[in-house]
Amino acid sequence: MIRIGAARVAPVVTAAYVTTPRCAPAENAEAAVKAIRAGGLRVSAARRLVLEALYRAAGPVSAEDIAAGLGGALPRSDLASVYRNLETLEQLGLVRHVHLGHGPGRYEPATQARDYLVCEGCHAVAALPHEHLRAVREAIGRATGFEPRFDHFPLAGLCRRCRASAGERRALG
């Protein structure tokens, strides 16, 4: 029991947090649908629409982009429903979310094993295969004992163009 003021309230735990089994990442929307059904969950039209959007998108997308129908590529849907489905799909291990600088979180299929770089100057985003930063992870681990992960928040820095512009400004300076 939890005490809130003078009242005692029993904590509520939703079934999604307790009983949802994790799935292996799926290569496409249809494989994700099969994995969801195999886990005993329903595949509603709204959930299928979220999956279609994620697998159709060229990169990570926001819940708002999905609800808006990916610029007309898909039907529009309710934003709250999109967020609920993204949460469930993430709990299942089918979706992961990333933060690419300032702004809303973005979502992509969990099969996308990549890390992101974001330019602090122009906000350009670059994706790298996960294994490209393995040596960096290992060096940090050896130096600190810490196991870094770069798959949720991006590495920030300056892209070539912004670095060149900054160098020109310093030379003129």
DRENVEX-521432 format. One record per residue: x negated, y, z negated of N, C-alpha, C in turn; residue in three letters; residue number from 1. Coordinates in Angstrom, 1 decimal. Example, Ala and Ser with C-alpha at 12.3 -4.5 7.8 and 13.67 -1.06 7.14 Angstrom:
BEGIN
-13.2_-5.7_-7.8_-12.3_-4.5_-7.8_-13.2_-3.3_-7.8_ALA_1
-12.8_-2.2_-7.1_-13.7_-1.1_-7.1_-12.9_0.0_-7.9_SER_2
% end
This chain:
BEGIN
-0.8_-1.2_0.0_0.0_0.0_0.0_-0.9_1.2_0.0_MET_1
-0.4_2.2_0.7_-1.1_3.5_0.7_-0.2_4.6_0.0_ILE_2
-0.8_5.4_-0.8_-0.1_6.4_-1.5_-0.1_7.7_-0.6_ARG_3
1.1_8.2_-0.3_1.2_9.5_0.4_2.1_10.4_-0.5_ILE_4
1.4_11.3_-1.2_2.2_12.1_-2.2_2.7_11.2_-3.2_GLY_5
3.9_11.2_-3.6_4.5_10.3_-4.6_5.0_9.0_-4.0_ALA_6
5.0_8.9_-2.7_5.6_7.7_-2.1_4.4_6.7_-1.8_ALA_7
4.8_5.4_-1.8_3.9_4.4_-1.4_4.4_3.8_-0.1_ARG_8
3.5_3.7_0.9_3.8_3.3_2.2_3.0_2.1_2.6_VAL_9
3.6_1.1_3.2_2.8_0.0_3.7_2.2_0.4_5.0_ALA_10
0.9_0.1_5.3_0.3_0.4_6.5_0.9_-0.4_7.7_PRO_11
1.0_0.2_8.8_1.5_-0.5_10.0_0.4_-0.8_11.0_VAL_12
0.4_-2.1_11.4_-0.6_-2.5_12.3_0.1_-3.0_13.6_VAL_13
-0.2_-2.4_14.7_0.5_-2.8_15.9_0.0_-4.2_16.4_THR_14
0.8_-4.9_17.1_0.4_-6.2_17.6_-0.7_-6.1_18.6_ALA_15
-0.8_-5.0_19.4_-1.9_-4.9_20.3_-3.3_-4.9_19.7_ALA_16
-3.4_-4.4_18.5_-4.7_-4.4_17.8_-5.0_-5.7_17.1_TYR_17
-4.0_-6.5_16.8_-4.2_-7.7_16.1_-4.3_-8.9_17.0_VAL_18
-3.4_-9.1_18.0_-3.3_-10.3_18.7_-3.8_-10.3_20.1_THR_19
-4.2_-9.1_20.6_-4.6_-9.0_22.0_-5.9_-9.7_22.3_THR_20
-6.0_-10.7_23.0_-7.3_-11.4_23.3_-8.0_-10.5_24.4_PRO_21
-9.4_-10.6_24.3_-10.2_-9.9_25.3_-10.3_-10.7_26.6_ARG_22
-10.2_-10.1_27.7_-10.4_-10.7_29.0_-11.8_-10.5_29.6_CYS_23
-12.2_-11.3_30.5_-13.4_-11.0_31.3_-13.0_-9.9_32.3_ALA_24
-13.9_-9.0_32.6_-13.6_-7.9_33.5_-13.2_-8.5_34.9_PRO_25
-12.2_-7.9_35.5_-11.7_-8.4_36.8_-12.2_-7.6_38.0_ALA_26
-12.4_-8.3_39.1_-13.0_-7.7_40.2_-12.0_-6.8_41.0_GLU_27
-10.7_-7.0_40.8_-9.7_-6.3_41.6_-8.4_-6.3_40.8_ASN_28
-7.5_-5.5_41.2_-6.2_-5.3_40.5_-5.5_-6.6_40.3_ALA_29
-5.5_-7.4_41.4_-4.7_-8.7_41.3_-5.3_-9.6_40.3_GLU_30
-6.7_-9.7_40.2_-7.3_-10.5_39.2_-7.1_-10.0_37.8_ALA_31
-7.0_-8.7_37.7_-6.6_-8.1_36.4_-5.2_-8.5_36.0_ALA_32
-4.3_-8.5_36.9_-2.9_-8.9_36.6_-2.9_-10.3_36.2_VAL_33
-3.6_-11.2_36.8_-3.7_-12.6_36.4_-4.2_-12.7_35.0_LYS_34
-5.3_-12.0_34.7_-5.9_-12.0_33.4_-4.9_-11.5_32.3_ALA_35
-4.2_-10.5_32.6_-3.2_-10.0_31.6_-2.1_-11.1_31.4_ILE_36
-1.6_-11.7_32.4_-0.6_-12.7_32.3_-1.2_-13.9_31.5_ARG_37
-2.4_-14.3_31.8_-3.0_-15.4_31.1_-3.2_-15.2_29.6_ALA_38
-3.3_-13.9_29.3_-3.4_-13.5_27.9_-2.0_-13.4_27.2_GLY_39
-0.9_-13.7_28.0_0.4_-13.7_27.4_1.1_-12.3_27.4_GLY_40
0.5_-11.3_28.1_1.2_-10.0_28.1_1.9_-9.8_29.4_LEU_41
2.9_-8.9_29.3_3.7_-8.6_30.5_2.9_-7.7_31.4_ARG_42
3.3_-7.7_32.7_2.7_-6.8_33.7_3.8_-6.0_34.2_VAL_43
4.1_-4.9_33.5_5.2_-4.0_33.9_4.8_-3.2_35.2_SER_44
5.7_-2.6_35.8_5.4_-1.7_37.0_4.5_-0.6_36.6_ALA_45
4.6_0.0_35.5_3.8_1.0_35.0_2.3_0.5_34.8_ALA_46
2.2_-0.6_34.2_0.8_-1.2_34.0_0.2_-1.5_35.4_ARG_47
1.0_-2.1_36.3_0.4_-2.4_37.6_0.0_-1.1_38.3_ARG_48
0.8_-0.1_38.2_0.4_1.2_38.8_-0.9_1.7_38.3_LEU_49
-1.1_1.6_37.0_-2.4_2.1_36.4_-3.5_1.3_36.9_VAL_50
-3.3_-0.1_37.0_-4.4_-0.9_37.6_-4.7_-0.6_39.0_LEU_51
-3.6_-0.4_39.8_-3.8_0.0_41.2_-4.6_1.3_41.3_GLU_52
-4.3_2.3_40.5_-5.0_3.6_40.5_-6.5_3.4_40.2_ALA_53
-6.8_2.6_39.1_-8.2_2.4_38.7_-9.0_1.7_39.8_LEU_54
-8.4_0.7_40.4_-9.2_-0.1_41.4_-9.3_0.7_42.7_TYR_55
-8.3_1.6_43.0_-8.3_2.3_44.2_-9.3_3.5_44.2_ARG_56
-9.4_4.1_43.0_-10.2_5.3_42.8_-11.7_5.1_43.2_ALA_57
-12.4_6.1_43.7_-13.8_6.0_44.1_-14.7_6.0_42.9_ALA_58
-14.2_6.5_41.7_-15.0_6.6_40.5_-14.1_6.7_39.3_GLY_59
-14.7_7.1_38.2_-13.8_7.2_37.0_-12.8_8.3_37.2_PRO_60
-11.6_8.1_36.7_-10.5_9.0_36.8_-9.8_9.3_35.5_VAL_61
-9.2_10.5_35.4_-8.6_10.8_34.1_-7.2_10.3_34.1_SER_62
-6.6_10.2_32.9_-5.2_9.7_32.8_-4.3_10.7_33.5_ALA_63
-4.6_12.0_33.5_-3.8_13.0_34.2_-3.8_12.7_35.7_GLU_64
-5.0_12.3_36.3_-5.1_12.0_37.7_-4.3_10.8_38.1_ASP_65
-4.3_9.8_37.2_-3.5_8.6_37.4_-2.0_9.0_37.4_ILE_66
-1.6_9.7_36.4_-0.2_10.1_36.2_0.3_10.9_37.4_ALA_67
-0.6_11.7_38.0_-0.3_12.6_39.2_-0.3_11.8_40.5_ALA_68
-0.6_10.5_40.4_-0.6_9.6_41.6_-1.8_9.7_42.5_GLY_69
-3.0_10.1_41.9_-4.2_10.1_42.6_-4.1_11.0_43.9_LEU_70
-3.6_12.2_43.7_-3.4_13.1_44.8_-2.5_12.6_45.9_GLY_71
-1.5_11.9_45.6_-0.5_11.4_46.5_-0.7_10.0_47.1_GLY_72
-1.8_9.4_46.6_-2.1_8.0_47.1_-1.1_7.0_46.5_ALA_73
-0.6_7.3_45.3_0.3_6.4_44.5_1.5_7.2_44.0_LEU_74
2.5_6.6_43.6_3.7_7.3_42.9_3.2_7.9_41.6_PRO_75
3.8_9.0_41.3_3.6_9.7_40.0_4.1_8.9_38.9_ARG_76
3.6_9.0_37.7_4.1_8.3_36.6_4.0_9.1_35.3_SER_77
4.6_8.6_34.2_4.7_9.3_33.0_3.3_9.3_32.3_ASP_78
2.8_10.5_31.9_1.5_10.5_31.3_1.4_9.7_30.0_LEU_79
2.4_9.7_29.1_2.3_9.0_27.9_2.2_7.5_28.2_ALA_80
2.9_7.0_29.2_2.9_5.6_29.6_1.5_5.2_30.2_SER_81
0.9_6.2_30.9_-0.4_5.9_31.4_-1.4_5.7_30.3_VAL_82
-1.4_6.6_29.3_-2.3_6.5_28.2_-2.0_5.2_27.4_TYR_83
-0.8_4.8_27.2_-0.5_3.6_26.4_-1.1_2.4_27.2_ARG_84
-0.9_2.4_28.5_-1.4_1.3_29.3_-2.9_1.3_29.4_ASN_85
-3.5_2.4_29.5_-5.0_2.5_29.5_-5.6_2.0_28.2_LEU_86
-4.9_2.3_27.0_-5.4_1.8_25.7_-5.3_0.3_25.7_GLU_87
-4.2_-0.3_26.1_-4.0_-1.7_26.1_-5.0_-2.4_27.0_THR_88
-5.2_-1.8_28.2_-6.2_-2.4_29.2_-7.6_-2.3_28.6_LEU_89
-7.9_-1.2_27.9_-9.2_-1.1_27.3_-9.4_-2.2_26.2_GLU_90
-8.4_-2.4_25.4_-8.5_-3.4_24.3_-8.6_-4.8_24.9_GLN_91
-8.1_-5.0_26.1_-8.2_-6.3_26.7_-9.6_-6.5_27.3_LEU_92
-10.3_-5.4_27.5_-11.7_-5.5_28.1_-11.6_-5.3_29.6_GLY_93
-10.5_-4.9_30.2_-10.4_-4.7_31.6_-10.8_-3.3_32.1_LEU_94
-10.7_-2.4_31.1_-11.0_-1.0_31.5_-11.9_-0.4_30.4_VAL_95
-12.8_0.5_30.9_-13.6_1.3_29.9_-13.4_2.7_30.2_ARG_96
-13.6_3.5_29.1_-13.5_5.0_29.3_-14.9_5.6_29.1_HIS_97
-15.1_6.7_29.8_-16.4_7.4_29.7_-16.1_8.9_29.6_VAL_98
-17.0_9.6_29.1_-16.9_11.1_29.0_-18.0_11.7_29.9_HIS_99
-17.6_12.4_30.9_-18.6_13.0_31.8_-18.7_14.5_31.6_LEU_100
-19.3_14.9_30.5_-19.4_16.3_30.2_-18.1_16.8_29.5_GLY_101
-17.9_18.1_29.7_-16.7_18.7_29.1_-15.4_18.3_29.9_HIS_102
-14.4_18.1_29.2_-13.1_17.7_29.9_-12.6_16.4_29.4_GLY_103
-11.5_15.9_30.0_-10.9_14.7_29.5_-11.7_13.5_29.7_PRO_104
-11.5_12.4_28.9_-12.1_11.1_29.2_-11.7_10.6_30.5_GLY_105
-12.5_9.8_31.1_-12.2_9.2_32.4_-12.2_7.7_32.2_ARG_106
-11.5_7.0_33.1_-11.4_5.5_33.0_-11.8_4.9_34.3_TYR_107
-12.3_3.7_34.2_-12.7_2.9_35.3_-12.6_1.4_35.0_GLU_108
-12.5_0.5_36.0_-12.5_-0.9_35.7_-13.8_-1.3_34.9_PRO_109
-13.7_-2.2_34.0_-14.9_-2.6_33.2_-15.9_-3.3_34.0_ALA_110
-15.6_-3.7_35.2_-16.6_-4.3_36.1_-17.7_-3.4_36.5_THR_111
-17.4_-2.1_36.4_-18.4_-1.1_36.9_-19.5_-0.9_35.8_GLN_112
-20.5_-1.8_35.9_-21.6_-1.7_34.9_-22.6_-0.6_35.4_ALA_113
-22.2_0.6_35.0_-23.1_1.7_35.4_-23.2_2.8_34.3_ARG_114
-24.2_3.6_34.4_-24.4_4.7_33.5_-24.3_5.9_34.3_ASP_115
-24.1_7.1_33.6_-23.8_8.3_34.3_-24.8_9.4_33.9_TYR_116
-25.1_10.3_34.8_-25.9_11.4_34.6_-25.1_12.6_35.0_LEU_117
-25.1_13.7_34.2_-24.3_14.9_34.5_-25.3_16.1_34.5_VAL_118
-25.2_16.9_35.5_-26.0_18.1_35.6_-25.4_19.2_34.7_CYS_119
-26.2_19.8_33.9_-25.8_20.9_33.0_-25.6_22.2_33.7_GLU_120
-26.1_22.3_34.9_-26.0_23.5_35.7_-24.7_23.5_36.5_GLY_121
-24.6_22.5_37.4_-23.5_22.5_38.4_-22.4_21.5_38.0_CYS_122
-22.6_20.7_37.0_-21.7_19.7_36.5_-21.5_18.5_37.5_HIS_123
-22.5_18.3_38.4_-22.5_17.2_39.3_-22.7_15.9_38.5_ALA_124
-22.0_14.8_39.0_-22.1_13.5_38.3_-22.8_12.5_39.2_VAL_125
-23.7_11.8_38.7_-24.4_10.7_39.4_-24.2_9.4_38.7_ALA_126
-23.9_8.3_39.4_-23.8_7.0_38.7_-25.1_6.2_39.0_ALA_127
-25.5_5.5_38.1_-26.7_4.6_38.2_-26.3_3.2_37.8_LEU_128
-26.7_2.2_38.5_-26.5_0.8_38.1_-27.1_0.7_36.6_PRO_129
-26.4_0.0_35.8_-26.8_-0.2_34.4_-28.2_-0.6_34.2_HIS_130
-28.7_-1.5_35.1_-30.1_-2.0_34.9_-31.2_-0.9_35.2_GLU_131
-30.8_0.2_35.8_-31.8_1.2_36.1_-32.4_1.9_34.8_HIS_132
-31.6_1.8_33.7_-32.0_2.5_32.5_-32.5_1.5_31.5_LEU_133
-32.7_0.2_31.9_-33.2_-0.8_31.0_-34.5_-0.5_30.3_ARG_134
-35.5_0.0_31.1_-36.8_0.4_30.5_-36.6_1.5_29.5_ALA_135
-35.8_2.5_29.8_-35.5_3.6_28.8_-34.9_3.0_27.5_VAL_136
-34.0_2.1_27.7_-33.4_1.5_26.5_-34.4_0.8_25.6_ARG_137
-35.2_0.0_26.3_-36.3_-0.8_25.6_-37.3_0.1_25.0_GLU_138
-37.7_1.2_25.6_-38.7_2.2_25.0_-38.1_2.8_23.8_ALA_139
-36.8_3.2_23.9_-36.2_3.8_22.7_-36.1_2.8_21.6_ILE_140
-35.8_1.6_21.9_-35.7_0.5_20.9_-37.0_0.3_20.2_GLY_141
-38.1_0.2_21.0_-39.4_0.0_20.4_-39.8_1.1_19.5_ARG_142
-39.5_2.4_20.0_-40.0_3.5_19.2_-39.1_3.8_18.0_ALA_143
-37.9_3.4_18.0_-37.0_3.8_16.9_-36.3_2.6_16.2_THR_144
-36.2_1.5_16.9_-35.4_0.4_16.4_-33.9_0.5_16.7_GLY_145
-33.6_1.6_17.4_-32.2_1.9_17.7_-31.9_1.3_19.1_PHE_146
-30.7_0.7_19.3_-30.3_0.2_20.6_-29.4_1.2_21.2_GLU_147
-29.9_2.0_22.2_-29.1_3.0_22.8_-28.1_2.5_23.8_PRO_148
-27.0_3.1_24.0_-26.0_2.8_25.0_-25.7_4.1_25.8_ARG_149
-25.8_4.0_27.1_-25.5_5.2_27.9_-24.2_5.0_28.7_PHE_150
-23.4_4.0_28.3_-22.2_3.8_29.2_-20.9_4.5_28.7_ASP_151
-21.0_5.2_27.6_-19.8_6.0_27.2_-20.0_7.5_27.4_HIS_152
-21.1_8.0_27.0_-21.5_9.4_27.2_-22.6_9.4_28.2_PHE_153
-22.6_10.4_29.1_-23.6_10.5_30.1_-24.9_11.1_29.6_PRO_154
-26.0_10.9_30.3_-27.2_11.6_30.0_-27.1_12.9_30.7_LEU_155
-27.5_14.0_30.0_-27.4_15.3_30.6_-28.7_15.8_31.0_ALA_156
-28.8_16.6_32.0_-30.0_17.3_32.5_-29.7_18.2_33.7_GLY_157
-30.7_18.4_34.5_-30.5_19.2_35.7_-30.8_18.4_36.9_LEU_158
-29.9_18.5_37.9_-30.0_17.8_39.2_-31.2_18.5_40.0_CYS_159
-31.6_18.0_41.1_-32.7_18.5_41.9_-32.4_20.0_42.3_ARG_160
-31.2_20.2_42.8_-30.8_21.5_43.3_-30.9_22.6_42.2_ARG_161
-30.3_22.2_41.0_-30.4_23.2_39.9_-31.8_23.4_39.3_CYS_162
-32.6_22.3_39.3_-33.9_22.4_38.9_-34.7_23.3_39.8_ARG_163
-34.5_23.2_41.1_-35.2_24.0_42.1_-34.7_25.5_42.0_ALA_164
-33.4_25.7_41.7_-32.9_27.1_41.5_-33.6_27.7_40.2_SER_165
-33.7_26.9_39.2_-34.3_27.4_37.9_-35.7_27.7_38.1_ALA_166
-36.4_26.9_39.0_-37.8_27.1_39.3_-38.0_28.4_40.1_GLY_167
-37.1_28.7_41.0_-37.2_29.9_41.8_-36.9_31.1_40.9_GLU_168
-36.0_31.0_40.0_-35.7_32.1_39.1_-36.9_32.4_38.2_ARG_169
-37.6_31.4_37.7_-38.8_31.6_36.9_-39.9_32.2_37.7_ARG_170
-40.0_31.8_39.0_-41.1_32.3_39.8_-40.9_33.8_40.1_ALA_171
-39.6_34.2_40.3_-39.2_35.6_40.5_-39.3_36.4_39.3_LEU_172
-39.2_35.8_38.2_-39.0_36.4_37.0_-39.5_37.3_36.1_GLY_173
% end
